[in-house]
Amino acid sequence: MNITVELENKEDFAEIKSLIEKIKGVKSVKTDEVELAGDGVPMWVYEELEKYSNDLKPEDLISEEDFLNHIKEERCRLRQVK
């Protein structure tokens, strides 16, 4: 048996999903919608960023000072393009 539930309040999904999963015989709970973080970004984006950040090595990084200098240079360059 398949059941479709439409929710108006997305915040209720996690609670309802956990309740349904506790019912004896429920094999899986699927959703067509992407799970979103509190800021509206899909959770998979954060998961992929975490994987990426775990693979970074010190030689892949720049210092905060270098980063800020780069930003300063780009701002100046963009102002001059006008």
Beta strands, then each sheet from edge to edge (+ up, - down):
end
